[in-house]
Amino acid sequence: MSDEKTFSHINASGQATMVDVGAKAVTAREAVACGRISMQAETIALLHRNALPKGNALEISRYAGIMAAKRTGELIPLCHPLGLDFVDVQITVASAHLEIEATARCHGKTGVEMEALTAVSVAALTLYDMCKAVDKTMVIGEIRLMKKTGGKSGEFVFVE
């Protein structure tokens, strides 16, 4: 037995390669990711009143997350482009932060975790962009996969 590691995205010559999913079965797949952006209470109050200088940050950020999920295969090297059946991004306002949750679904040969994670990331970055004129202390963080279903590896649920 060899101690050499094999990597799914590196071929025998050491070159980066996309995983061949041609022989995999098409299954229903879903992924849910979440993240958080912390900000000052004054910024959250402006969000509530839809009074930010750049406009409706919550809706624009939701839309940006959805659009980003659809383009994940163009953004992440070696990530397969997927025909998504559904993407949703929800942003919940709390007292000192916003919670972002994205759900992605498809019927395909590979999972949609990267699409859900990309949606959360871009929604958070868009919130930052929309709010930076009034708050430069924002912190984006805690982006993680919460759940995934479908495929050979089955179900995963994040346990805190």
ROSE-4610 file (N, C-alpha, C; in Angstrom, 1 decimal, always signed):
// ROSE-4610
residu = [M/M/M/S/S/S/D/D/D/E/E/E/K/K/K/T/T/T/F/F/F/S/S/S/H/H/H/I/I/I/N/N/N/A/A/A/S/S/S/G/G/G/Q/Q/Q/A/A/A/T/T/T/M/M/M/V/V/V/D/D/D/V/V/V/G/G/G/A/A/A/K/K/K/A/A/A/V/V/V/T/T/T/A/A/A/R/R/R/E/E/E/A/A/A/V/V/V/A/A/A/C/C/C/G/G/G/R/R/R/I/I/I/S/S/S/M/M/M/Q/Q/Q/A/A/A/E/E/E/T/T/T/I/I/I/A/A/A/L/L/L/L/L/L/H/H/H/R/R/R/N/N/N/A/A/A/L/L/L/P/P/P/K/K/K/G/G/G/N/N/N/A/A/A/L/L/L/E/E/E/I/I/I/S/S/S/R/R/R/Y/Y/Y/A/A/A/G/G/G/I/I/I/M/M/M/A/A/A/A/A/A/K/K/K/R/R/R/T/T/T/G/G/G/E/E/E/L/L/L/I/I/I/P/P/P/L/L/L/C/C/C/H/H/H/P/P/P/L/L/L/G/G/G/L/L/L/D/D/D/F/F/F/V/V/V/D/D/D/V/V/V/Q/Q/Q/I/I/I/T/T/T/V/V/V/A/A/A/S/S/S/A/A/A/H/H/H/L/L/L/E/E/E/I/I/I/E/E/E/A/A/A/T/T/T/A/A/A/R/R/R/C/C/C/H/H/H/G/G/G/K/K/K/T/T/T/G/G/G/V/V/V/E/E/E/M/M/M/E/E/E/A/A/A/L/L/L/T/T/T/A/A/A/V/V/V/S/S/S/V/V/V/A/A/A/A/A/A/L/L/L/T/T/T/L/L/L/Y/Y/Y/D/D/D/M/M/M/C/C/C/K/K/K/A/A/A/V/V/V/D/D/D/K/K/K/T/T/T/M/M/M/V/V/V/I/I/I/G/G/G/E/E/E/I/I/I/R/R/R/L/L/L/M/M/M/K/K/K/K/K/K/T/T/T/G/G/G/G/G/G/K/K/K/S/S/S/G/G/G/E/E/E/F/F/F/V/V/V/F/F/F/V/V/V/E/E/E]
num = [1/1/1/2/2/2/3/3/3/4/4/4/5/5/5/6/6/6/7/7/7/8/8/8/9/9/9/10/10/10/11/11/11/12/12/12/13/13/13/14/14/14/15/15/15/16/16/16/17/17/17/18/18/18/19/19/19/20/20/20/21/21/21/22/22/22/23/23/23/24/24/24/25/25/25/26/26/26/27/27/27/28/28/28/29/29/29/30/30/30/31/31/31/32/32/32/33/33/33/34/34/34/35/35/35/36/36/36/37/37/37/38/38/38/39/39/39/40/40/40/41/41/41/42/42/42/43/43/43/44/44/44/45/45/45/46/46/46/47/47/47/48/48/48/49/49/49/50/50/50/51/51/51/52/52/52/53/53/53/54/54/54/55/55/55/56/56/56/57/57/57/58/58/58/59/59/59/60/60/60/61/61/61/62/62/62/63/63/63/64/64/64/65/65/65/66/66/66/67/67/67/68/68/68/69/69/69/70/70/70/71/71/71/72/72/72/73/73/73/74/74/74/75/75/75/76/76/76/77/77/77/78/78/78/79/79/79/80/80/80/81/81/81/82/82/82/83/83/83/84/84/84/85/85/85/86/86/86/87/87/87/88/88/88/89/89/89/90/90/90/91/91/91/92/92/92/93/93/93/94/94/94/95/95/95/96/96/96/97/97/97/98/98/98/99/99/99/100/100/100/101/101/101/102/102/102/103/103/103/104/104/104/105/105/105/106/106/106/107/107/107/108/108/108/109/109/109/110/110/110/111/111/111/112/112/112/113/113/113/114/114/114/115/115/115/116/116/116/117/117/117/118/118/118/119/119/119/120/120/120/121/121/121/122/122/122/123/123/123/124/124/124/125/125/125/126/126/126/127/127/127/128/128/128/129/129/129/130/130/130/131/131/131/132/132/132/133/133/133/134/134/134/135/135/135/136/136/136/137/137/137/138/138/138/139/139/139/140/140/140/141/141/141/142/142/142/143/143/143/144/144/144/145/145/145/146/146/146/147/147/147/148/148/148/149/149/149/150/150/150/151/151/151/152/152/152/153/153/153/154/154/154/155/155/155/156/156/156/157/157/157/158/158/158/159/159/159/160/160/160]
x = [+0.8/+0.0/+0.9/+0.5/+1.3/+0.8/+1.7/+1.3/+0.9/+1.0/+0.7/-0.8/-1.1/-2.5/-2.9/-4.2/-4.8/-5.8/-5.8/-6.7/-7.7/-8.9/-9.9/-9.8/-9.1/-9.0/-7.6/-6.7/-5.4/-5.1/-4.7/-4.5/-3.1/-2.8/-1.5/-0.3/-0.4/+0.7/+0.8/-0.1/-0.1/-0.8/-1.6/-2.3/-3.7/-4.2/-5.6/-6.5/-7.6/-8.5/-9.9/-10.9/-12.3/-12.7/-13.4/-13.8/-14.8/-14.6/-15.6/-16.8/-17.9/-19.2/-20.1/-19.5/-20.3/-21.0/-20.4/-21.0/-21.9/-21.9/-22.8/-24.2/-25.1/-26.5/-27.1/-28.1/-28.8/-29.7/-29.5/-30.4/-30.9/-31.9/-32.4/-31.4/-30.9/-29.9/-30.4/-30.0/-30.4/-29.2/-28.9/-28.0/-28.5/-28.3/-28.6/-27.4/-27.0/-25.9/-26.3/-25.5/-25.9/-24.6/-24.8/-23.7/-24.3/-23.4/-23.8/-22.9/-23.6/-22.8/-23.2/-22.3/-22.5/-22.3/-23.1/-23.0/-23.6/-23.3/-23.8/-25.3/-25.8/-27.3/-27.9/-27.1/-27.6/-27.8/-26.9/-27.0/-28.2/-28.4/-29.6/-30.9/-30.9/-32.1/-32.3/-31.2/-31.4/-31.9/-31.5/-32.0/-33.5/-33.9/-35.3/-36.2/-35.6/-36.4/-36.2/-35.4/-35.0/-34.5/-33.6/-33.1/-31.6/-31.0/-29.6/-29.4/-28.3/-28.1/-28.1/-27.8/-27.7/-29.1/-30.0/-31.3/-31.6/-32.5/-33.0/-31.9/-31.1/-29.9/-30.4/-31.4/-31.9/-32.3/-33.1/-33.6/-32.5/-31.7/-30.6/-29.7/-29.4/-28.5/-29.1/-30.3/-31.0/-30.9/-31.2/-31.1/-29.6/-28.7/-27.3/-26.9/-27.3/-27.1/-27.6/-28.9/-29.5/-28.7/-28.4/-27.6/-26.2/-25.6/-24.3/-24.4/-25.4/-25.5/-25.6/-26.3/-26.4/-25.1/-24.1/-22.9/-21.7/-22.0/-20.9/-19.9/-20.3/-19.4/-18.4/-18.8/-17.9/-16.9/-17.2/-16.4/-15.5/-15.8/-15.0/-14.3/-13.0/-12.3/-12.6/-12.9/-13.1/-14.5/-15.3/-16.7/-17.6/-18.4/-19.3/-20.4/-20.6/-21.8/-23.1/-24.0/-25.3/-26.5/-27.5/-28.8/-29.6/-29.7/-30.4/-31.9/-32.6/-34.0/-34.6/-33.8/-34.4/-33.2/-33.3/-32.4/-33.2/-33.0/-33.6/-32.6/-32.7/-31.8/-32.8/-32.6/-33.4/-32.5/-32.8/-32.0/-32.9/-32.4/-33.2/-32.4/-33.1/-32.5/-32.6/-31.4/-31.4/-30.9/-30.7/-30.3/-28.9/-28.0/-26.6/-26.0/-26.8/-26.3/-27.5/-27.1/-28.1/-27.7/-28.7/-28.5/-28.9/-28.0/-28.3/-28.4/-29.4/-29.6/-29.9/-29.2/-29.5/-29.8/-30.7/-31.1/-30.9/-30.3/-30.1/-30.6/-31.3/-31.8/-31.5/-31.2/-31.2/-31.4/-31.6/-31.5/-30.2/-29.2/-27.9/-27.0/-25.8/-24.8/-23.8/-23.9/-23.0/-23.8/-23.3/-24.1/-24.1/-24.9/-25.2/-24.6/-23.7/-23.2/-22.5/-21.7/-20.9/-21.9/-23.0/-24.0/-24.6/-25.0/-25.6/-24.6/-23.3/-22.3/-21.9/-21.9/-21.6/-22.8/-24.0/-25.1/-25.0/-24.7/-24.5/-23.4/-22.3/-21.1/-21.3/-21.9/-22.2/-23.3/-24.3/-25.3/-24.6/-23.7/-23.1/-22.2/-21.4/-20.6/-21.4/-22.6/-23.5/-24.0/-24.4/-24.8/-23.7/-22.5/-21.3/-21.2/-21.3/-21.2/-22.3/-23.5/-24.7/-24.6/-24.0/-23.9/-22.6/-21.6/-20.3/-20.2/-21.1/-21.1/-21.4/-22.1/-22.5/-21.9/-21.2/-20.7/-19.5/-18.3/-17.1/-16.7/-17.4/-17.0/-17.7/-18.4/-19.1/-18.1/-18.6/-17.8/-18.6/-18.1/-18.7/-18.1/-19.0/-18.4/-19.4/-18.8/-19.6/-20.4/-19.8/-20.4/-20.1/-21.2/-21.1/-22.2/-21.9/-23.0/-23.8/-25.1/-25.9/-26.5/-26.8/-27.4/-27.2/-27.1/-27.1/-27.7/-28.4/-29.0/-28.8/-28.9/-28.7/-27.3/-27.2/-25.8/-25.4/-24.2/-23.6/-23.3/-22.9/-22.5/-23.7/-24.9/-26.1/-26.3/-26.9/-27.3/-26.2/-26.1/-25.2/-26.0/-25.9/-26.5/-25.5/-25.2/-24.3/-24.9/-24.1/-24.5/-23.6/-24.3/-23.5/-23.1]
y = [-1.2/+0.0/+1.2/+2.2/+3.4/+4.5/+5.4/+6.5/+7.7/+7.6/+8.7/+9.0/+10.3/+10.8/+10.9/+10.6/+10.9/+12.0/+12.9/+14.1/+14.0/+14.3/+14.2/+15.3/+16.4/+17.4/+17.6/+16.6/+16.6/+15.2/+15.2/+14.0/+13.4/+12.3/+11.6/+12.4/+13.4/+14.2/+15.5/+15.6/+16.7/+17.9/+17.8/+18.9/+19.0/+20.2/+20.4/+19.8/+19.1/+18.6/+18.6/+18.7/+18.6/+17.2/+16.8/+15.5/+15.0/+13.8/+13.3/+12.7/+13.4/+12.9/+12.2/+11.9/+11.3/+10.0/+9.2/+7.9/+8.0/+9.1/+9.3/+9.3/+8.9/+8.9/+10.3/+10.7/+12.0/+11.7/+12.6/+12.5/+13.9/+14.0/+15.2/+15.7/+16.9/+17.4/+18.7/+19.0/+20.2/+20.6/+21.9/+22.4/+23.6/+23.8/+25.0/+25.5/+26.8/+27.4/+28.7/+29.1/+30.3/+31.1/+32.4/+33.2/+34.4/+35.3/+36.4/+37.6/+38.8/+40.0/+40.9/+41.3/+42.1/+43.6/+44.4/+45.8/+46.7/+47.9/+48.8/+48.9/+49.2/+49.3/+50.4/+51.5/+52.6/+52.1/+51.2/+50.7/+49.8/+49.0/+48.1/+48.9/+50.0/+50.9/+51.5/+51.9/+52.4/+51.3/+50.1/+49.0/+48.8/+48.8/+48.7/+49.8/+51.0/+52.1/+52.2/+51.3/+51.4/+52.8/+53.3/+54.7/+54.7/+53.7/+53.7/+54.5/+55.2/+56.0/+55.3/+54.0/+53.2/+52.5/+52.6/+51.9/+50.7/+49.9/+48.7/+47.6/+47.7/+46.8/+45.3/+45.1/+43.7/+43.0/+43.7/+43.1/+42.9/+44.0/+43.9/+42.8/+42.6/+41.6/+40.2/+40.0/+38.7/+38.4/+39.3/+39.1/+38.8/+39.5/+39.3/+37.8/+37.4/+36.0/+35.0/+35.2/+34.3/+34.3/+35.4/+35.5/+34.9/+35.0/+34.4/+32.9/+32.3/+30.9/+30.3/+31.0/+30.6/+30.6/+31.4/+31.6/+30.9/+30.1/+29.5/+28.7/+28.0/+27.3/+28.2/+29.4/+30.4/+31.0/+31.0/+31.6/+30.7/+29.5/+28.5/+27.6/+27.6/+26.7/+25.3/+24.5/+23.1/+22.8/+23.7/+23.5/+23.3/+22.3/+22.0/+23.0/+23.5/+24.4/+23.5/+24.0/+23.2/+24.0/+23.2/+23.7/+23.7/+24.8/+24.8/+24.8/+24.1/+24.0/+25.1/+25.6/+26.5/+27.1/+28.4/+29.1/+30.1/+30.2/+31.2/+31.7/+33.0/+33.7/+34.5/+34.2/+35.0/+35.7/+36.9/+37.7/+38.1/+37.7/+38.0/+39.0/+40.1/+41.2/+40.9/+40.9/+40.8/+42.1/+42.2/+43.5/+44.0/+43.1/+43.5/+42.9/+42.1/+41.4/+41.0/+40.5/+40.0/+38.5/+37.6/+36.2/+36.0/+35.4/+35.1/+33.6/+33.1/+31.7/+31.5/+30.6/+30.3/+28.8/+28.5/+27.1/+27.0/+25.9/+25.6/+24.2/+23.9/+22.6/+22.3/+21.1/+20.7/+19.2/+18.7/+17.3/+17.1/+16.5/+16.4/+15.3/+15.4/+14.4/+14.8/+16.1/+16.6/+17.6/+17.8/+18.6/+20.1/+20.7/+22.2/+22.9/+22.3/+23.0/+24.3/+24.3/+25.5/+26.6/+26.2/+27.2/+27.9/+27.1/+27.7/+28.6/+28.1/+28.9/+30.2/+30.1/+31.3/+32.3/+31.8/+32.7/+33.5/+32.8/+33.5/+34.5/+34.1/+34.9/+36.2/+36.1/+37.3/+38.1/+37.5/+38.3/+39.2/+38.5/+39.3/+40.4/+40.1/+41.1/+42.3/+42.0/+43.0/+43.9/+43.2/+44.0/+44.9/+44.4/+45.3/+46.5/+46.2/+47.3/+48.3/+47.8/+48.7/+49.6/+49.0/+49.7/+50.4/+50.2/+50.7/+52.3/+53.0/+54.4/+54.9/+54.1/+54.5/+53.7/+52.6/+51.7/+50.9/+51.3/+50.6/+49.5/+49.3/+48.3/+47.0/+46.8/+45.5/+44.3/+43.2/+41.9/+40.8/+40.2/+39.1/+37.8/+36.9/+35.6/+34.5/+33.4/+32.2/+31.7/+31.7/+31.1/+29.6/+28.9/+27.4/+26.7/+25.4/+24.5/+24.0/+24.2/+23.7/+22.3/+22.1/+20.8/+20.5/+19.2/+18.8/+17.4/+17.2/+15.9/+15.5/+14.2/+13.7/+13.2/+12.4/+11.9/+10.7/+10.3/+9.1/+9.2/+10.4/+10.6/+10.8/+11.0/+11.0/+12.4/+12.3/+13.5/+14.0/+15.3/+16.0/+17.1/+17.1/+18.2/+18.8/+20.1/+20.7/+20.7/+20.3/+20.3/+21.2/+22.2/+23.2/+22.7]
z = [+0.0/+0.0/+0.0/-0.8/-0.9/+0.0/+0.5/+1.3/+0.5/-0.9/-1.7/-1.7/-1.7/-1.7/-3.1/-3.3/-4.7/-4.5/-5.4/-5.3/-6.5/-6.2/-7.2/-8.4/-8.1/-9.1/-9.6/-9.4/-10.0/-10.6/-11.9/-12.6/-12.3/-12.9/-12.6/-13.0/-13.9/-14.3/-13.4/-12.4/-11.5/-12.0/-13.1/-13.6/-13.0/-12.9/-12.4/-13.4/-13.0/-13.9/-13.3/-14.1/-13.7/-13.5/-12.4/-12.2/-13.2/-13.7/-14.7/-14.0/-14.2/-13.5/-14.5/-15.7/-16.8/-16.4/-15.6/-15.2/-14.0/-13.3/-12.1/-12.5/-11.6/-11.8/-11.5/-12.3/-12.0/-10.8/-9.8/-8.6/-8.2/-7.4/-6.9/-5.8/-5.9/-5.0/-4.4/-3.2/-2.5/-1.5/-1.4/-0.5/+0.2/+1.5/+2.2/+2.8/+2.6/+3.2/+4.0/+4.9/+5.6/+5.9/+6.3/+6.7/+7.4/+7.8/+8.7/+8.3/+8.4/+8.3/+9.5/+10.3/+11.5/+11.0/+11.7/+11.4/+12.5/+12.5/+13.5/+13.6/+14.7/+14.9/+14.1/+13.9/+13.0/+11.6/+11.1/+9.7/+9.6/+10.6/+10.6/+10.6/+11.3/+11.4/+10.0/+9.3/+7.9/+7.0/+7.1/+6.3/+6.6/+7.8/+8.1/+7.5/+7.4/+6.9/+5.4/+4.8/+3.4/+3.0/+3.9/+3.8/+3.5/+3.0/+2.6/+1.3/+1.2/+0.0/-1.3/-1.3/-2.6/-2.9/-2.0/-2.3/-1.4/-1.9/-1.2/-1.1/-0.1/+0.0/+0.2/+0.9/+1.2/-0.1/-0.9/-2.1/-3.2/-3.3/-4.3/-3.9/-2.6/-2.2/-2.4/-2.2/-2.4/-3.9/-4.7/-6.2/-6.6/-6.1/-6.4/-6.0/-4.9/-4.5/-5.4/-5.8/-6.8/-8.1/-8.6/-9.9/-9.7/-8.6/-8.4/-8.4/-7.8/-7.7/-9.1/-10.0/-11.4/-12.2/-11.7/-12.4/-11.6/-10.7/-9.9/-10.7/-11.7/-12.6/-13.3/-13.5/-14.1/-13.1/-11.8/-10.8/-10.1/-9.9/-9.1/-10.1/-10.2/-11.1/-10.9/-11.9/-11.9/-11.3/-11.1/-10.6/-11.8/-11.8/-13.0/-13.1/-14.3/-14.5/-14.3/-13.6/-13.3/-13.8/-14.3/-14.6/-13.3/-12.6/-11.4/-11.6/-10.7/-10.7/-9.9/-8.8/-7.9/-7.1/-6.9/-5.9/-5.2/-3.9/-3.1/-2.1/-1.8/-0.8/+0.1/+1.4/+2.4/+3.3/+3.7/+4.6/+5.8/+7.0/+8.2/+9.0/+9.4/+10.1/+11.6/+12.3/+13.8/+14.4/+15.7/+16.3/+15.9/+15.7/+15.4/+14.2/+13.4/+12.2/+11.3/+10.2/+9.2/+9.0/+9.0/+8.7/+7.2/+6.5/+5.0/+4.9/+4.2/+4.0/+2.5/+1.9/+0.5/+0.3/-0.5/-0.9/-2.4/-2.8/-4.2/-4.5/-5.6/-5.9/-7.4/-7.7/-9.1/-9.2/-10.4/-10.7/-11.5/-11.0/-11.7/-11.2/-11.7/-11.4/-10.3/-9.9/-8.9/-8.0/-6.8/-5.8/-6.1/-5.3/-5.4/-4.2/-3.5/-2.3/-2.6/-3.7/-4.1/-4.6/-5.2/-5.6/-4.4/-3.4/-2.2/-1.4/-1.3/-0.6/-1.4/-2.7/-3.5/-3.4/-3.4/-3.2/-1.9/-0.8/+0.5/+0.5/-0.1/-0.2/-0.9/-2.1/-2.9/-2.3/-1.7/-1.0/+0.1/+0.8/+1.9/+1.4/+0.3/-0.3/-0.9/-1.4/-1.9/-0.8/+0.3/+1.5/+1.9/+2.0/+2.3/+1.4/+0.1/-0.9/-0.7/-0.5/-0.4/+0.9/+1.9/+3.2/+3.6/+2.8/+3.1/+3.2/+2.6/+2.7/+4.1/+4.8/+6.2/+7.3/+6.9/+8.0/+7.4/+7.8/+7.3/+8.3/+9.4/+10.4/+10.2/+9.2/+8.9/+8.9/+9.3/+9.3/+8.7/+7.6/+7.0/+7.6/+7.9/+8.4/+8.6/+9.2/+9.5/+8.3/+7.1/+5.9/+6.0/+5.9/+6.0/+5.4/+5.0/+4.5/+5.7/+5.6/+6.7/+6.5/+5.2/+4.8/+3.4/+3.1/+1.7/+1.6/+0.5/+0.2/-1.2/-1.5/-2.8/-3.1/-4.1/-4.5/-3.7/-4.1/-3.5/-2.0/-1.6/-0.2/+0.7/+0.2/+1.0/+1.6/+2.8/+3.5/+4.5/+4.6/+5.5/+6.2/+7.5/+8.3/+9.3/+9.2/+10.1/+11.5/+12.5/+13.9/+14.6/+15.3/+16.0/+17.4]
